[in-house]
Amino acid sequence: MGEILALVEARLFSTFGEPDARAAMTFLGTDRIEVLRFIAGDDRGIVRYATLGMSAQPMNDPKDLLADPVKGPRAELLLSVRGGLADTDKVLRPLAALASSPQVEGVIVAPGNSMDVGEPLWPNAPFTSVLVAEPGGLVEDLELPEPMDPVRFLPLLPMTPNEAAWKRVHGAAALQERWLKHGTDLRDPLRGPVSLT
């Protein structure tokens, strides 16, 4: 487990540089989850939050009677926001809770999933849930020795309650098309809901 997390940490560092902050949280009955914060080294002002610990164990289908300790999908979560516009550092606990959900709830986190934290992602945030996007755009998959699955780094896209409800009816692809059509800045921590009519 420790070896996997060391490789994951090295992949994050090689992609984003050294984190400027990190926090660790443990929920009852789960392994420790860390959240690392990276400040982009350019003038775009992007802050990236990455979980570290979710990939220590493979995710297993809750219908399986015995969890496979080796095989199964592994992932970490990524969130990118524009810095300085909101108190987004308060997202650390919700992010850690989402990263613990495979252990706590026995869910498999995959692209297209919705994940709800039941409260604003940070103070006064218009978002209480996220859409799990396709991996590979920011951080390449981390290959592990056979028979283990690679670690995938899954971007999270914050959703307003209306967007989350619309996505449940129409699907993730339709919501992403709507965002694209309207030029939605998904990194804006203060953005309003996209037009859904």
KOLMI-379933 format. One record per atom (N, C-alpha, C, O, CB): z, y, x. Coordinates in steps of 0.05 Angstrom, whole numbers, plus 5000, padded with zeros to 4 digits. Glycine has a CB too. Layout:
BEGIN
ZYX
...
REM end
This chain:
BEGIN
500049765016
500050005000
500050255017
498450445013
502450004981
501850265037
501950495055
499450535070
498650765075
504250465074
498150315079
495650345094
493450475076
491950645086
494750075104
493350385051
491350505033
491750805030
489850955031
491350365005
494250875025
494851165021
494351325046
493551555044
497751205012
494751205069
494151355094
491151405096
490251615105
495151195119
489551205088
486551245088
485751455068
483951615073
485150975083
486951445044
486351645023
487051925033
485452105030
487851574997
489351945045
490252215055
488252315076
487552545077
493052195067
487452135094
485552205115
482852295103
481652485113
485051975135
481952165082
479452245069
479752525057
477852685059
478652035047
481952575044
482452835032
482453055053
481253265050
485052845016
483852995076
484053195097
481353245110
480753475116
486053095119
479753035113
477153075126
475253235107
473353355117
475852805133
475753225082
474053365062
474953645058
473253835058
474053215036
477553685055
478553955047
480154095069
480854325066
480353925023
480753955092
482554075112
485454005106
486053845088
482154375114
487254135121
490054085117
491054205090
490154435084
491754195140
492754075075
493754195051
495754415059
497054405079
495253985033
495954625042
497854835048
500454795033
502354935037
496655105040
500554585015
503054525001
502754234990
500554134985
503654724978
505054104987
505053844974
507753804961
509853904969
504553614995
507653654939
510153594924
510053294916
507953184912
510453774899
512353174914
512552894906
514252864881
516253004877
513752724929
513352684863
514852624839
514952334834
513052184841
513552774815
517052244822
517351964814
518251954785
520152084777
519351814832
516851794769
517551754741
518851474739
518251304755
515051784722
520551444719
522051194716
520150954716
518250944700
523651204690
520650764734
519150524735
516450544749
514750364747
518650424708
515950764764
513450804777
513850864807
516050934815
511851034764
511750824822
511750904850
511551204852
510751344833
509450764866
512151314876
512051594880
509151694880
507351574891
513351664907
508751924867
506152054866
506452324880
508252484873
505052084836
504752384899
504652644911
502352804900
500252694892
504452624942
502553064899
500353244892
500053434916
501953574923
500853404865
497653444927
497053614950
495353854940
493653824923
495553454972
495954084952
494454324945
492754414969
493854444991
496354554935
490254464964
488454554985
487254824976
486254844954
486154344990
487255014994
485955274989
483255265003
483155215027
487755515000
481155324988
478455325000
478255525022
479355745020
476355374978
476955445044
476755625067
474355815066
473355905086
476455455092
473555885042
471356075038
472356295020
474656315013
468755935027
470556465011
471356694995
471156644965
471356834949
469656935002
470856394957
470656334928
473356324914
473556324890
469156074924
475556304930
478156294918
478856054902
480456064883
478556534901
477655824910
478155574895
480655434906
480955404930
475755384896
482355354888
484755194895
484254914884
483554874861
487455314883
484654714902
484254434893
486954284895
488454314914
482154294911
487454134874
489853964873
488853674873
487053604858
491654024847
490153514890
489353234892
491853054890
493853114903
487753174918
491752844875
493952654874
493752464898
491552414908
494052504847
496052354906
496152154927
498351954919
500652024918
496852294955
497451714913
499351504905
498351334882
499051104880
501951624897
496651454866
495451304843
493851054852
493850854839
493751484826
492551084875
490750874885
492250654900
491050454909
488650984903
494950674903
496450474917
496250194904
496249994917
499350554920
495950204878
495649954863
493149964846
492350174836
498149894845
491749734842
489349744825
490149774796
492349694787
487749484828
488449894780
488849924752
488049664738
485949554745
487350164740
489549564720
489049314706
488849354676
490249524665
491149104713
487149194664
486849204635
489449114622
490548904629
484449024625
490549284604
493049204591
492948944576
495048824570
493949424573
490548854569
490248604554
490648354572
491048134563
487548584540
490348404599
490748184618
493648094618
495448264620
489748264646
494047834617
496847734617
498147774644
500547844646
496847434610
496647744666
497647784693
496047994707
493647984708
497647514709
497448194718
496048404732
495248304760
496848184774
497848654735
492748344768
491748274794
492748474814
492248714811
488648244795
494248394835
495348584854
493348694874
493948874889
497648464868
490948574874
488948644894
486448764882
485548984889
488148404911
485248614863
482748704851
483248904828
485348894815
481048464841
481249064823
481449264801
480849544811
481049594835
484249254788
479949714793
479249984801
481650144812
483850114803
478050134778
481050314832
483050484844
482050774843
479650814846
483850404873
483850964839
482851234837
485151434844
487451364844
481851294808
484251674851
486051904853
484752124836
482352114831
486451994883
486252324829
485352544811
485052804826
486652864844
487252574787
482952954819
482453214831
482153434810
480953384789
479853204849
483353664814
483053884796
482454134813
483854194832
485753934779
480354274805
479554514820
479654754801
478554744779
476654484831
481054964809
481255214793
480955454811
481355444835
483955214778
480255684798
480155934813
483056034816
484556054797
478456144798
483756094841
486456174848
487056464840
485156624838
486956134877
489556514836
490456794832
490256894804
490957124799
489056964850
489156734785
488756834758
491056734739
491456854718
486156734747
492356514746
494456404730
496356244748
495756194771
493256214707
498656174737
500656034752
499955734752
501455564741
503556074741
497755664765
496655394763
498355194780
498054954777
493855384773
500055294798
501755104813
503654944795
504654734803
503355254834
504055044770
505754894751
504254644741
505454484725
506555074728
501754594749
500254364741
501154114756
500353894750
497254404745
502854144776
503653924793
504953694777
504253464781
505554014815
506853764759
508153554744
506253414724
506153174723
510553664728
504653574708
502653434691
500653264706
499953044697
501153644675
499853354730
497953194746
499252934755
498052714753
496953344770
501752954764
503152714773
503552524749
503352274753
505852784785
504152634726
504452464702
501852324695
501852084688
505352634678
499552464697
497052334691
496452114712
495451904704
494752544692
497152164737
496651964758
498451724755
497751504764
497052084785
500751754741
502551534736
501851364712
502851154708
505351634733
499951474695
499351344670
498351054672
499050894655
497351504655
496850974693
496150694695
498550514698
498650294687
494250654719
500650604713
503050444716
504750454691
505850244682
504650534740
505050694679
506850724656
505650614631
507050474616
507551024652
503050674626
501850594600
499850364602
498850274582
500450834588
499350274627
497450064631
494550134623
493049974612
498249824615
493750384628
491050474622
489350464647
490350484669
491050754609
486750444643
484850464665
483450734662
482150794642
482650234664
483850904682
482651174681
479851154692
479451064714
484451374698
477951254676
475151234684
473651474674
474551614656
473850974672
471251534685
469651754676
469051744646
468451524635
466951774691
469351974633
468951984604
471451964588
471552034564
467151764595
473651884601
476251874588
477352154582
476852334597
478251714604
478852174561
480552414557
483452334564
484252114559
480352514527
484852524576
487652484582
489152724572
488552954579
488052434613
491252684556
492752894543
495552904554
496852694556
492752864513
496553134562
499253164572
501153264550
503553264554
499353344596
500153344527
501753424505
503053694507
504753774491
503853224501
502353844528
503354114533
501354264550
499654134562
506254104546
501554524552
499654674569
499754564598
501954504608
500254974569
497454554611
497354454638
498954634657
499954534678
494454434648
499154894651
500755084666
501555294646
500455304624
499255204691
503455474653
504355674633
502055834620
500455944635
506355864646
502055844594
500055994578
497255884581
495356024574
500156284586
496955644592
494255534594
493155464567
494755374549
494255274612
490555504562
489355434536
488655134535
487355044517
486855604531
489554984556
488754694558
491254514557
493254574570
487154644584
491054304542
493154094541
492053824549
493553634551
494454084514
489453814554
488253554562
485953604581
485153824586
487253404537
485053384593
482853394612
480753174606
481452974594
483953364641
478353234614
476253034613
475852934641
475653084660
473553154602
475752664644
475352544670
472352544676
470752424660
476552254672
471452674698
468652694704
467852474724
469452324734
468052974715
465252474730
464152274749
465052334778
465252574785
461052264748
465752134794
466552174821
464152214840
461852194832
468251944831
464752284865
462752294885
461652574892
460552604913
460452124877
462152764874
461053034879
462653184900
461553324917
461053184854
465353154899
467053304918
467953124941
467853204964
469553404903
468952884934
469952704955
468552434951
468552324929
473052674953
467452334973
466052074971
468051854966
470351864974
464452014997
467151634952
468751404948
469751294975
468351314995
467251184933
472151194976
473351075000
473150774998
474550654982
476251175004
471450655014
471150365015
473650235027
474650335047
468550285030
474550025015
476749865025
475849585032
473749495022
479149865004
477349435048
476549165055
476348995030
477949015012
478549045075
474448805030
474148615008
476748455006
478048405026
471748425013
477448374982
476148404956
476948654941
476548674916
476548164939
478248854954
479149084940
476849274932
474949294946
481149244958
477149394908
475249594899
475549854916
477749894927
475549654869
473450014917
473750274931
475550464915
475950434891
471050404936
476750654929
478250874916
476251084908
474651184924
480450994935
476251154882
474451364872
476151614867
478451594857
473051274845
475051844873
476452104870
475252234845
473052334845
476152284895
476852234823
475852314797
476552604791
478852674789
477052134775
474452774788
475053054780
475953074751
475152914734
472453224784
477853254746
478853304719
477853574710
478053774724
481953294719
476753584685
475753834673
477553904650
477653764630
472853794664
479054124652
480954204630
479454254604
477254364603
482454454638
480654154582
479454194555
481454334537
483854284538
478753914543
480454514520
482054634499
482454424477
480954224476
480754894488
484354454460
484754254438
482254224421
481554004413
487054344420
480854444415
478354424399
476254264414
474854104402
477254704392
475954314440
473954164455
474753864456
472953694454
473854274484
477253804459
478153524460
477553384433
476653154433
481153504466
478053524411
477453414385
474453374381
473653164370
478553594362
472953564390
469953544388
468953314405
467153164397
468653804396
470153274429
469353064447
469852784434
468352594438
470753084474
472152764420
472852504407
470652424387
470152184383
475552524393
469452614374
467352564354
464652524367
463252334360
467252784333
463952694385
461252704396
460852574423
458652514431
460252994397
463052534438
462852404464
462952594487
462452834484
460352234465
463552484510
463852644535
461252774543
461253014550
464952474557
459052624542
456452734551
455652974534
454553174545
454252524550
456152964508
455353184490
457053434497
456053664496
455753104461
459653394503
461353624509
460353754536
460253994539
464253544511
459753584555
458853684581
456153834578
455754034592
458553454602
454453734561
451953884556
452454154543
451154344550
450053714537
454454164525
455154414512
456254614533
455454854533
457254364490
457954524551
458954694573
456654804590
456555034596
460954534590
454754624597
452554694613
450754904599
449955104611
450954454621
450254854574
448455034559
449555314557
448055514558
448054924530
452255334555
453455604553
454455714580
455655924580
455855584534
453855574601
454555674628
457555704631
458555894643
453355944633
459155514620
462055524621
463055494649
462255304663
463255304603
464855674657
466055654684
468555474681
470655564673
466855934695
468255214687
470355024683
472655054703
474754924700
469254744685
472355224723
474455274742
476155524734
478155584747
473355314770
475355664713
476855894704
479355804689
479055694667
475056074686
481755864700
484155764687
484855914661
486655844646
486455784705
483356134655
483856294631
481556284611
481656424591
484356574639
479556114616
477256114599
477856044570
479855894565
475055924609
476256134551
476556064524
474955814517
473555714535
475856294505
475155714493
473555474486
470555544484
469755764477
474555364459
468955344491
466155374488
465355374459
466755244442
464655154504
463155504452
462155494424
461355214417
459755084431
459755694420
462455104395
461954834387
460354814361
460154604349
464554684383
459055034353
457455044328
454555044335
452855044317
458155284311
REM end
